């Protein structure tokens, strides 16, 4: 046996499940505490995973580089003909449905975040906060600037629900009627 406390191993599987590879990696590192979860408040919608010294130094160096080194950004053109054809077909087949490309992208992003929980996270001073829910913020242009309403639990919604909710959120954003939360 590897003598690993599985409760202290950060899972990389679906929904944060601990996989065999996670246990083996913890054994190789010599400690199951690396990446150990910090106790979150009961019922919290997130899990805090303590920073290792290595991760903390990497974050400091990346932040320093972002501040002091000129950056340039790349763009890419994507062939989305198949996506557009699928959207057109769905809109023709289902009465009253008017999917946008954004609706499809939101669903794809939500499914990707569910599949890769490590990407559904935020950096804090003491830990990486990995969220249990998959919420997707979408930029909406308003007369007062960009606002990012949040589509909650987007991974669990079907395309019709995403489309309807995004239309409502965008309209409320245009009318300055979104709540801060």
BAMARVEX-255863 format. One record per residue (C-alpha): residue in three letters; x, y, z. Coordinates in pm, 1 decimal, always signed. Example, Ala and Ser with C-alpha at 12.3 -4.5 7.8 and 13.67 -1.06 7.14 Angstrom:
BEGIN
<pt><residuo>ALA</residuo><X>+1230.0</X><Y>-450.0</Y><Z>+780.0</Z></pt>
<pt><residuo>SER</residuo><X>+1367.0</X><Y>-106.0</Y><Z>+714.0</Z></pt>
END
This chain:
BEGIN
<pt><residuo>UNK</residuo><X>+0.0</X><Y>+0.0</Y><Z>+0.0</Z></pt>
<pt><residuo>UNK</residuo><X>+103.5</X><Y>+361.1</Y><Z>-52.5</Z></pt>
<pt><residuo>UNK</residuo><X>-5.5</X><Y>+495.4</Y><Z>+288.8</Z></pt>
<pt><residuo>UNK</residuo><X>-174.4</X><Y>+796.5</Y><Z>+134.0</Z></pt>
<pt><residuo>UNK</residuo><X>-458.1</X><Y>+982.6</Y><Z>+303.8</Z></pt>
<pt><residuo>UNK</residuo><X>-698.7</X><Y>+1007.9</Y><Z>+8.1</Z></pt>
<pt><residuo>UNK</residuo><X>-891.1</X><Y>+1285.6</Y><Z>+183.5</Z></pt>
<pt><residuo>UNK</residuo><X>-577.9</X><Y>+1501.9</Y><Z>+147.5</Z></pt>
<pt><residuo>UNK</residuo><X>-528.5</X><Y>+1433.2</Y><Z>-224.4</Z></pt>
<pt><residuo>UNK</residuo><X>-661.0</X><Y>+1684.0</Y><Z>-475.5</Z></pt>
<pt><residuo>UNK</residuo><X>-867.4</X><Y>+1499.0</Y><Z>-735.9</Z></pt>
<pt><residuo>UNK</residuo><X>-822.4</X><Y>+1570.5</Y><Z>-1106.4</Z></pt>
<pt><residuo>UNK</residuo><X>-1108.1</X><Y>+1350.1</Y><Z>-1224.0</Z></pt>
<pt><residuo>UNK</residuo><X>-1464.8</X><Y>+1443.6</Y><Z>-1312.1</Z></pt>
<pt><residuo>UNK</residuo><X>-1623.9</X><Y>+1658.1</Y><Z>-1039.9</Z></pt>
<pt><residuo>UNK</residuo><X>-1291.2</X><Y>+1655.8</Y><Z>-852.9</Z></pt>
<pt><residuo>UNK</residuo><X>-1283.2</X><Y>+1279.0</Y><Z>-803.1</Z></pt>
<pt><residuo>UNK</residuo><X>-952.1</X><Y>+1134.4</Y><Z>-687.2</Z></pt>
<pt><residuo>UNK</residuo><X>-803.4</X><Y>+911.9</Y><Z>-954.5</Z></pt>
<pt><residuo>UNK</residuo><X>-534.8</X><Y>+644.7</Y><Z>-929.1</Z></pt>
<pt><residuo>UNK</residuo><X>-290.4</X><Y>+884.0</Y><Z>-1096.9</Z></pt>
<pt><residuo>UNK</residuo><X>-362.6</X><Y>+1147.0</Y><Z>-825.9</Z></pt>
<pt><residuo>UNK</residuo><X>-279.3</X><Y>+898.4</Y><Z>-549.7</Z></pt>
<pt><residuo>UNK</residuo><X>+37.4</X><Y>+785.2</Y><Z>-729.9</Z></pt>
<pt><residuo>UNK</residuo><X>+146.5</X><Y>+1148.6</Y><Z>-780.3</Z></pt>
<pt><residuo>UNK</residuo><X>+92.8</X><Y>+1219.3</Y><Z>-409.8</Z></pt>
<pt><residuo>UNK</residuo><X>+300.7</X><Y>+914.1</Y><Z>-324.1</Z></pt>
<pt><residuo>UNK</residuo><X>+582.9</X><Y>+1024.2</Y><Z>-559.8</Z></pt>
<pt><residuo>UNK</residuo><X>+585.8</X><Y>+1372.7</Y><Z>-409.0</Z></pt>
<pt><residuo>UNK</residuo><X>+631.1</X><Y>+1217.4</Y><Z>-65.5</Z></pt>
<pt><residuo>UNK</residuo><X>+329.9</X><Y>+1381.2</Y><Z>+85.9</Z></pt>
<pt><residuo>UNK</residuo><X>-43.4</X><Y>+1378.9</Y><Z>+40.4</Z></pt>
<pt><residuo>UNK</residuo><X>-53.2</X><Y>+1725.1</Y><Z>+192.7</Z></pt>
<pt><residuo>UNK</residuo><X>+67.0</X><Y>+1892.8</Y><Z>-125.9</Z></pt>
<pt><residuo>UNK</residuo><X>-246.4</X><Y>+2041.2</Y><Z>-274.3</Z></pt>
<pt><residuo>UNK</residuo><X>-444.5</X><Y>+1951.9</Y><Z>+34.6</Z></pt>
<pt><residuo>UNK</residuo><X>-786.0</X><Y>+2105.6</Y><Z>+63.9</Z></pt>
<pt><residuo>UNK</residuo><X>-835.2</X><Y>+2376.5</Y><Z>+322.4</Z></pt>
<pt><residuo>UNK</residuo><X>-1155.5</X><Y>+2333.9</Y><Z>+517.8</Z></pt>
<pt><residuo>UNK</residuo><X>-1422.6</X><Y>+2547.0</Y><Z>+355.2</Z></pt>
<pt><residuo>UNK</residuo><X>-1728.8</X><Y>+2670.9</Y><Z>+539.0</Z></pt>
<pt><residuo>UNK</residuo><X>-2004.9</X><Y>+2413.2</Y><Z>+557.0</Z></pt>
<pt><residuo>UNK</residuo><X>-2210.1</X><Y>+2416.5</Y><Z>+237.1</Z></pt>
<pt><residuo>UNK</residuo><X>-1955.8</X><Y>+2636.5</Y><Z>+56.0</Z></pt>
<pt><residuo>UNK</residuo><X>-1974.5</X><Y>+2646.5</Y><Z>-322.5</Z></pt>
<pt><residuo>UNK</residuo><X>-1598.7</X><Y>+2607.8</Y><Z>-348.1</Z></pt>
<pt><residuo>UNK</residuo><X>-1296.4</X><Y>+2418.2</Y><Z>-221.1</Z></pt>
<pt><residuo>UNK</residuo><X>-973.0</X><Y>+2599.3</Y><Z>-133.7</Z></pt>
<pt><residuo>UNK</residuo><X>-655.5</X><Y>+2411.1</Y><Z>-226.2</Z></pt>
<pt><residuo>UNK</residuo><X>-349.5</X><Y>+2542.9</Y><Z>-39.4</Z></pt>
<pt><residuo>UNK</residuo><X>-66.0</X><Y>+2681.0</Y><Z>-250.8</Z></pt>
<pt><residuo>UNK</residuo><X>+255.7</X><Y>+2489.2</Y><Z>-253.6</Z></pt>
<pt><residuo>UNK</residuo><X>+573.9</X><Y>+2697.8</Y><Z>-230.0</Z></pt>
<pt><residuo>UNK</residuo><X>+642.3</X><Y>+2618.9</Y><Z>-595.8</Z></pt>
<pt><residuo>UNK</residuo><X>+300.5</X><Y>+2740.1</Y><Z>-709.7</Z></pt>
<pt><residuo>UNK</residuo><X>+333.4</X><Y>+3056.8</Y><Z>-500.5</Z></pt>
<pt><residuo>UNK</residuo><X>+671.8</X><Y>+3140.2</Y><Z>-659.9</Z></pt>
<pt><residuo>UNK</residuo><X>+535.8</X><Y>+3068.2</Y><Z>-1009.5</Z></pt>
<pt><residuo>UNK</residuo><X>+245.5</X><Y>+3306.5</Y><Z>-946.7</Z></pt>
<pt><residuo>UNK</residuo><X>+478.2</X><Y>+3578.1</Y><Z>-819.8</Z></pt>
<pt><residuo>UNK</residuo><X>+705.2</X><Y>+3543.9</Y><Z>-1123.9</Z></pt>
<pt><residuo>UNK</residuo><X>+413.3</X><Y>+3544.4</Y><Z>-1368.4</Z></pt>
<pt><residuo>UNK</residuo><X>+267.4</X><Y>+3855.3</Y><Z>-1203.1</Z></pt>
<pt><residuo>UNK</residuo><X>+606.7</X><Y>+4025.6</Y><Z>-1214.7</Z></pt>
<pt><residuo>UNK</residuo><X>+646.4</X><Y>+3935.4</Y><Z>-1582.8</Z></pt>
<pt><residuo>UNK</residuo><X>+298.7</X><Y>+4066.0</Y><Z>-1665.5</Z></pt>
<pt><residuo>UNK</residuo><X>+381.4</X><Y>+4400.7</Y><Z>-1501.0</Z></pt>
<pt><residuo>UNK</residuo><X>+732.8</X><Y>+4448.8</Y><Z>-1637.3</Z></pt>
<pt><residuo>UNK</residuo><X>+758.4</X><Y>+4275.6</Y><Z>-1976.7</Z></pt>
<pt><residuo>UNK</residuo><X>+580.4</X><Y>+4405.5</Y><Z>-2288.6</Z></pt>
<pt><residuo>UNK</residuo><X>+313.4</X><Y>+4165.5</Y><Z>-2407.2</Z></pt>
<pt><residuo>UNK</residuo><X>+154.4</X><Y>+4098.0</Y><Z>-2742.1</Z></pt>
<pt><residuo>UNK</residuo><X>-156.3</X><Y>+3900.6</Y><Z>-2815.7</Z></pt>
<pt><residuo>UNK</residuo><X>-238.3</X><Y>+3656.7</Y><Z>-3090.2</Z></pt>
<pt><residuo>UNK</residuo><X>-569.4</X><Y>+3587.1</Y><Z>-3255.6</Z></pt>
<pt><residuo>UNK</residuo><X>-683.7</X><Y>+3292.2</Y><Z>-3459.9</Z></pt>
<pt><residuo>UNK</residuo><X>-952.3</X><Y>+3240.1</Y><Z>-3718.9</Z></pt>
<pt><residuo>UNK</residuo><X>-1167.1</X><Y>+2931.7</Y><Z>-3665.2</Z></pt>
<pt><residuo>UNK</residuo><X>-1371.1</X><Y>+2740.8</Y><Z>-3920.1</Z></pt>
<pt><residuo>UNK</residuo><X>-1713.4</X><Y>+2718.1</Y><Z>-3755.3</Z></pt>
<pt><residuo>UNK</residuo><X>-1912.5</X><Y>+2609.2</Y><Z>-4060.5</Z></pt>
<pt><residuo>UNK</residuo><X>-2020.5</X><Y>+2284.6</Y><Z>-3890.6</Z></pt>
<pt><residuo>UNK</residuo><X>-2126.6</X><Y>+2478.1</Y><Z>-3579.2</Z></pt>
<pt><residuo>UNK</residuo><X>-2328.6</X><Y>+2723.3</Y><Z>-3786.8</Z></pt>
<pt><residuo>UNK</residuo><X>-2492.9</X><Y>+2437.7</Y><Z>-3977.5</Z></pt>
<pt><residuo>UNK</residuo><X>-2586.7</X><Y>+2262.3</Y><Z>-3650.3</Z></pt>
<pt><residuo>UNK</residuo><X>-2726.9</X><Y>+2589.6</Y><Z>-3513.2</Z></pt>
<pt><residuo>UNK</residuo><X>-2929.4</X><Y>+2651.5</Y><Z>-3827.4</Z></pt>
<pt><residuo>UNK</residuo><X>-3062.8</X><Y>+2294.0</Y><Z>-3821.6</Z></pt>
<pt><residuo>UNK</residuo><X>-3162.1</X><Y>+2317.6</Y><Z>-3452.5</Z></pt>
<pt><residuo>UNK</residuo><X>-3335.5</X><Y>+2652.0</Y><Z>-3509.5</Z></pt>
<pt><residuo>UNK</residuo><X>-3529.1</X><Y>+2507.3</Y><Z>-3805.1</Z></pt>
<pt><residuo>UNK</residuo><X>-3627.9</X><Y>+2183.5</Y><Z>-3630.1</Z></pt>
<pt><residuo>UNK</residuo><X>-3740.5</X><Y>+2316.8</Y><Z>-3293.3</Z></pt>
<pt><residuo>UNK</residuo><X>-4033.7</X><Y>+2555.5</Y><Z>-3293.7</Z></pt>
<pt><residuo>UNK</residuo><X>-3968.3</X><Y>+2883.2</Y><Z>-3115.8</Z></pt>
<pt><residuo>UNK</residuo><X>-3595.8</X><Y>+2817.3</Y><Z>-3073.0</Z></pt>
<pt><residuo>UNK</residuo><X>-3354.9</X><Y>+3092.0</Y><Z>-3176.2</Z></pt>
<pt><residuo>UNK</residuo><X>-3006.7</X><Y>+2981.1</Y><Z>-3068.5</Z></pt>
<pt><residuo>UNK</residuo><X>-2715.0</X><Y>+3217.4</Y><Z>-3107.1</Z></pt>
<pt><residuo>UNK</residuo><X>-2353.4</X><Y>+3118.0</Y><Z>-3157.0</Z></pt>
<pt><residuo>UNK</residuo><X>-2293.4</X><Y>+3260.4</Y><Z>-2806.9</Z></pt>
<pt><residuo>UNK</residuo><X>-2545.8</X><Y>+3011.9</Y><Z>-2662.7</Z></pt>
<pt><residuo>UNK</residuo><X>-2347.6</X><Y>+2724.4</Y><Z>-2812.8</Z></pt>
<pt><residuo>UNK</residuo><X>-2015.6</X><Y>+2867.5</Y><Z>-2693.3</Z></pt>
<pt><residuo>UNK</residuo><X>-2154.1</X><Y>+2913.2</Y><Z>-2340.0</Z></pt>
<pt><residuo>UNK</residuo><X>-2264.8</X><Y>+2549.3</Y><Z>-2331.0</Z></pt>
<pt><residuo>UNK</residuo><X>-1927.9</X><Y>+2430.1</Y><Z>-2464.9</Z></pt>
<pt><residuo>UNK</residuo><X>-1738.0</X><Y>+2638.3</Y><Z>-2207.1</Z></pt>
<pt><residuo>UNK</residuo><X>-1961.7</X><Y>+2511.9</Y><Z>-1926.1</Z></pt>
<pt><residuo>UNK</residuo><X>-1910.9</X><Y>+2148.2</Y><Z>-2025.5</Z></pt>
<pt><residuo>UNK</residuo><X>-1535.3</X><Y>+2202.5</Y><Z>-2053.1</Z></pt>
<pt><residuo>UNK</residuo><X>-1524.3</X><Y>+2355.3</Y><Z>-1703.1</Z></pt>
<pt><residuo>UNK</residuo><X>-1717.7</X><Y>+2058.9</Y><Z>-1563.7</Z></pt>
<pt><residuo>UNK</residuo><X>-1481.4</X><Y>+1817.6</Y><Z>-1738.9</Z></pt>
<pt><residuo>UNK</residuo><X>-1167.8</X><Y>+2002.9</Y><Z>-1620.6</Z></pt>
<pt><residuo>UNK</residuo><X>-1244.6</X><Y>+2126.3</Y><Z>-1267.5</Z></pt>
<pt><residuo>UNK</residuo><X>-895.4</X><Y>+2273.3</Y><Z>-1227.1</Z></pt>
<pt><residuo>UNK</residuo><X>-990.4</X><Y>+2535.9</Y><Z>-1486.9</Z></pt>
<pt><residuo>UNK</residuo><X>-1300.8</X><Y>+2635.3</Y><Z>-1287.5</Z></pt>
<pt><residuo>UNK</residuo><X>-1092.1</X><Y>+2814.9</Y><Z>-1028.4</Z></pt>
<pt><residuo>UNK</residuo><X>-963.1</X><Y>+3148.4</Y><Z>-904.5</Z></pt>
<pt><residuo>UNK</residuo><X>-637.3</X><Y>+3251.8</Y><Z>-739.4</Z></pt>
<pt><residuo>UNK</residuo><X>-648.9</X><Y>+3383.0</Y><Z>-383.3</Z></pt>
<pt><residuo>UNK</residuo><X>-357.8</X><Y>+3488.2</Y><Z>-160.4</Z></pt>
<pt><residuo>UNK</residuo><X>-360.7</X><Y>+3158.6</Y><Z>+29.4</Z></pt>
<pt><residuo>UNK</residuo><X>-514.9</X><Y>+2903.7</Y><Z>-204.3</Z></pt>
<pt><residuo>UNK</residuo><X>-657.1</X><Y>+2816.9</Y><Z>-540.0</Z></pt>
<pt><residuo>UNK</residuo><X>-1034.2</X><Y>+2835.0</Y><Z>-502.9</Z></pt>
<pt><residuo>UNK</residuo><X>-1191.3</X><Y>+2558.1</Y><Z>-709.5</Z></pt>
<pt><residuo>UNK</residuo><X>-1562.1</X><Y>+2616.9</Y><Z>-758.2</Z></pt>
<pt><residuo>UNK</residuo><X>-1814.5</X><Y>+2335.7</Y><Z>-736.1</Z></pt>
<pt><residuo>UNK</residuo><X>-2074.3</X><Y>+2511.8</Y><Z>-953.6</Z></pt>
<pt><residuo>UNK</residuo><X>-2009.4</X><Y>+2599.5</Y><Z>-1315.8</Z></pt>
<pt><residuo>UNK</residuo><X>-2114.6</X><Y>+2961.5</Y><Z>-1363.6</Z></pt>
<pt><residuo>UNK</residuo><X>-2028.5</X><Y>+3143.8</Y><Z>-1686.6</Z></pt>
<pt><residuo>UNK</residuo><X>-2000.9</X><Y>+3522.3</Y><Z>-1711.1</Z></pt>
<pt><residuo>UNK</residuo><X>-2079.2</X><Y>+3673.1</Y><Z>-2051.5</Z></pt>
<pt><residuo>UNK</residuo><X>-1978.4</X><Y>+4025.7</Y><Z>-2154.6</Z></pt>
<pt><residuo>UNK</residuo><X>-2272.7</X><Y>+4241.7</Y><Z>-2261.2</Z></pt>
<pt><residuo>UNK</residuo><X>-2219.0</X><Y>+4584.4</Y><Z>-2415.4</Z></pt>
<pt><residuo>UNK</residuo><X>-2440.9</X><Y>+4851.0</Y><Z>-2258.1</Z></pt>
<pt><residuo>UNK</residuo><X>-2456.7</X><Y>+5229.8</Y><Z>-2290.5</Z></pt>
<pt><residuo>UNK</residuo><X>-2259.7</X><Y>+5245.1</Y><Z>-1961.8</Z></pt>
<pt><residuo>UNK</residuo><X>-1988.2</X><Y>+5002.3</Y><Z>-2074.0</Z></pt>
<pt><residuo>UNK</residuo><X>-1936.1</X><Y>+4627.0</Y><Z>-2056.0</Z></pt>
<pt><residuo>UNK</residuo><X>-2126.4</X><Y>+4432.8</Y><Z>-1792.1</Z></pt>
<pt><residuo>UNK</residuo><X>-2080.4</X><Y>+4061.9</Y><Z>-1729.3</Z></pt>
<pt><residuo>UNK</residuo><X>-2401.6</X><Y>+3894.4</Y><Z>-1615.3</Z></pt>
<pt><residuo>UNK</residuo><X>-2348.3</X><Y>+3544.2</Y><Z>-1480.5</Z></pt>
<pt><residuo>UNK</residuo><X>-2532.4</X><Y>+3239.4</Y><Z>-1607.6</Z></pt>
<pt><residuo>UNK</residuo><X>-2546.5</X><Y>+3016.1</Y><Z>-1297.6</Z></pt>
<pt><residuo>UNK</residuo><X>-2505.0</X><Y>+2636.8</Y><Z>-1325.8</Z></pt>
<pt><residuo>UNK</residuo><X>-2461.7</X><Y>+2665.7</Y><Z>-1702.6</Z></pt>
<pt><residuo>UNK</residuo><X>-2337.5</X><Y>+2307.2</Y><Z>-1735.8</Z></pt>
<pt><residuo>UNK</residuo><X>-2670.0</X><Y>+2171.4</Y><Z>-1609.0</Z></pt>
<pt><residuo>UNK</residuo><X>-2884.0</X><Y>+2377.6</Y><Z>-1847.3</Z></pt>
<pt><residuo>UNK</residuo><X>-2993.2</X><Y>+2275.9</Y><Z>-2193.7</Z></pt>
<pt><residuo>UNK</residuo><X>-2947.3</X><Y>+2504.9</Y><Z>-2493.2</Z></pt>
<pt><residuo>UNK</residuo><X>-3306.2</X><Y>+2631.8</Y><Z>-2479.7</Z></pt>
<pt><residuo>UNK</residuo><X>-3260.0</X><Y>+2732.7</Y><Z>-2113.6</Z></pt>
<pt><residuo>UNK</residuo><X>-2925.1</X><Y>+2898.2</Y><Z>-2183.5</Z></pt>
<pt><residuo>UNK</residuo><X>-3070.5</X><Y>+3091.6</Y><Z>-2477.7</Z></pt>
<pt><residuo>UNK</residuo><X>-3374.1</X><Y>+3215.2</Y><Z>-2283.5</Z></pt>
<pt><residuo>UNK</residuo><X>-3176.0</X><Y>+3308.4</Y><Z>-1972.5</Z></pt>
<pt><residuo>UNK</residuo><X>-2906.2</X><Y>+3492.4</Y><Z>-2169.7</Z></pt>
<pt><residuo>UNK</residuo><X>-3172.6</X><Y>+3695.2</Y><Z>-2352.7</Z></pt>
<pt><residuo>UNK</residuo><X>-3321.2</X><Y>+3793.8</Y><Z>-2015.2</Z></pt>
<pt><residuo>UNK</residuo><X>-2982.7</X><Y>+3875.0</Y><Z>-1863.1</Z></pt>
<pt><residuo>UNK</residuo><X>-2875.3</X><Y>+4082.0</Y><Z>-2164.8</Z></pt>
<pt><residuo>UNK</residuo><X>-3203.8</X><Y>+4277.9</Y><Z>-2160.4</Z></pt>
<pt><residuo>UNK</residuo><X>-3169.8</X><Y>+4345.8</Y><Z>-1786.9</Z></pt>
<pt><residuo>UNK</residuo><X>-2807.4</X><Y>+4454.5</Y><Z>-1841.1</Z></pt>
<pt><residuo>UNK</residuo><X>-2917.4</X><Y>+4698.9</Y><Z>-2113.9</Z></pt>
<pt><residuo>UNK</residuo><X>-3176.7</X><Y>+4841.9</Y><Z>-1875.1</Z></pt>
<pt><residuo>UNK</residuo><X>-2929.2</X><Y>+4859.4</Y><Z>-1581.3</Z></pt>
<pt><residuo>UNK</residuo><X>-3151.2</X><Y>+4618.4</Y><Z>-1386.1</Z></pt>
<pt><residuo>UNK</residuo><X>-2894.9</X><Y>+4352.5</Y><Z>-1289.6</Z></pt>
<pt><residuo>UNK</residuo><X>-2835.9</X><Y>+4281.9</Y><Z>-922.7</Z></pt>
<pt><residuo>UNK</residuo><X>-2470.7</X><Y>+4301.8</Y><Z>-810.5</Z></pt>
<pt><residuo>UNK</residuo><X>-2465.7</X><Y>+3931.9</Y><Z>-723.9</Z></pt>
END
